[in-house]
Amino acid sequence: MNTNKKNIPKVDYEIIIADISDAEGIHTALKANLIEIEDLDLISENQRKKLEQNGFLRKEVDVGYYQNLIQNQKTEIYVAKTKDDQILGFASIHKEQTDIKKLRSTLKNLYLDNQKIEDLLLKEEYKFIYLDQISIINKYKRRGIATKLMKAILENSQNPIVAFIVKYPLHNKASALWHEFNDFELVGSADGYYKDKQFQWYIYIHWNNSKLIKK
């Protein structure tokens, strides 16, 4: 992994909540790290290693998906944005309990050793925030932008934050390491299907200075 900062451009930016004009830039940041599910079986071993070490996203969506999220008051997208309106990266979270309920309905096979964590993930009387996506334009990675996005989320949230990191069919090692660096705890795993392909995920939780918080 090359961390030579001489090769990384310097840029001034701020972390803000996205507005509708940011949707295109957010979608560009998504595509910078996207691996389409149908391509997983076709990529070479070298490509697999590169994706594992550099991180990837797996949700193929169009720009309208982000326009809808931005307009939803219970969803927040934080963006790293320059003065000339360039989006360097983003992080999207879900707070709406309807969205959390949909997520809970997909958690068929959980592998946990802690009943309190299982209660948090499955029982409606408990609240958490779902960290859905976080992505940085490639040439601006390793500048701490993702960590600053996460800090902004934590400063504006009270509940635990839950993230799912792909373990199989392609281990997202870079994402796992980033979550651990940012004080997420590995609490268990899950498996299921996404677009008819078998997946396994690691489950990470940032407790955000809180205990399990009920409604």
N, C-alpha and C positions, 0 to 999 in steps of 0.2 A: 504494500500500500504506500503510495507516494504522498508524503505530507510536506513536501518542500513548498513553503509558502511563497517563495520567489516566483513560482509558476502560477500562483493564484491571483487574479486581478483584485485590486482594492476597490471597494465600492461603499458609498454611504447609502444607508437605507433606514427605514423605520418599520416597526411592527404595528400594524393596525388591523381592525376588522374590515374584511373585504366589502366593497359595494359592487353593484351590478356591472360597473365598467371594468372590474377586475376579472370577470369570468374567463375571458379569452386567455389572459396571462396565466391564470390558475390551470387551465386546461393544457397549456403549453408545458407547464412544470410537471403535470401528470405524465404527459407523453414522453418527457425526458427520461423517465425511469420505468416505463410500462413494459411488462412482458405479457403478451397475450397468451391465454391459457392453451389455445390450440398449438402454440409454438413450443411449448415445454418439451414435447417429445422429439422435436426436430433440431434443437440447438446442440452444438458440439460441446465436448467436455471442457474445452477452454472457455467457451461462452458461459457455461454453467458456473465455472469457478469465478469468472469475472462478475457475474450477477450476484453470486453469493457474497463476494467480498465488497461489492459496491452498493448493494441494496437494489430493490426493485418494488414496483407496485403491480397489482394484478387485476384491478378493477377497470374494465374497459367501459368508459362512459363518454358521452358527448358533452359539448360545452353547455347545453341546456340543463344537464344535471347540476352543474355548479350555479347556474342562474337560479334554479329552483331552491337550492340550499341557501344561497345568499338572501333570498326573499323570505325564507322561513325563519321566524324570529327565535325559534327554539334550536336552531342550528347555527354554529358560528364557524367561519373560516377566517383564520388569521393569516395575513400575508406579510412577507418581507418586501417592501416596495421602495423603489428609488424616487428621487425628486422628479424624474422625468417619467414616472408611472410604470417603470419596468418591474414586473413581478419576478423576484429571485427565487421564491419558494412559498409554500403554504402549508398550513395544518388545518384539518377540518375535524370538528367534534360534534357529537350528537348529545343533546341534553333532554330532548323531548321524550317523555315516557312512552309515547306511542312508538317511537323509533326503537327505544330500548326493548319494548315488548316484542317487536319484530325480531330483534337480535336474539332475545332469549329463546324465541321459538325455534331458532336454528341450532341451539346448543343441545344436540341429542346425546352426544357421548363426551362426557367430561371426566377427566382423570385428575382428582384433587385429593389431598390428604387433610384438608381443613374444612370443617363443616361451616364455619362462619363465612369462608370465601364462597363455598357452594351456595349458601343462603344469599349472599350479595349478588351473585351472578344469576340466580334463578327466581328468587322470590320478589314479587312486585312491591312489597312494602319497603324494600331497600332501593336506594338511589345510587347510581353511578353515572359517570360520563364516559362515552365511548369515543376513543381516539381512532377515527376512521382512516385517515390518510395523512401522511406528512411527506413532502417531496421538495427537493431543492434542485434547481437547474444545475447540470453537471459541473460547469466551470466555476460555480460558486460554492461547491461543497467544501467541507472541512474548514469553514471560516466561522463556525459556531452559530450559523443562522438558524438551523433546526433547534438548537438548544435555546436560543432566544425566543423562538416561536413557542416552545414548550413552557418557558418561564412566563410568558404572557398569559398562556392558558391557565397556569397554576395561580397566577395573581388574581385572576378573575373567576375562580372556581373554588368550591368548597368540598365537593364530593370526590370520592376515589375515582381515578381515571383508569380505564381498562383498555388494553390493546392486545390484539391477536397477531402473532408473528408466524409466518409460514415456516413450517418445519419440513414438510414433505408435500409435493414431489421435488421441491427445490428449497433448500434451507437458506433463509434470508439472514445470514450470519451478521451482516453489517447492521441490519435493523435491530437484531437482538442485542448486539454490543452497544448500540446507541441508547437503547432503552435502559440497559443496565447502568451505563454511564450517567444517565439522567434520573437515577434513583427509582426506577421501576423494579419491582420484585417479581421474579419468576415464581408463579404459584401453582402451575399445573399445565395441563395440555388438553386438547380436544381434537376430535376428528369428525369428518363428515364429507359431504360432496359440494363442490362448487362448479357449476356449468358441467355437470355429469362427470367430473373428474374427482377422484379421491384426494382429499387433502388432510394434513395434520397441522395443527397450530400449537405454538406455545402461548400460554396466557400470562400476560404481564399486568401488574397493577401498581400504580403510583398512589400511595395512600394519602398524599396531599395534606399531611398534618391532621388527618381526620380518622375517626373510627368509623364503623359501619353506621351510616346515617339513614334513618327511616324517614318516610314521607311525613 
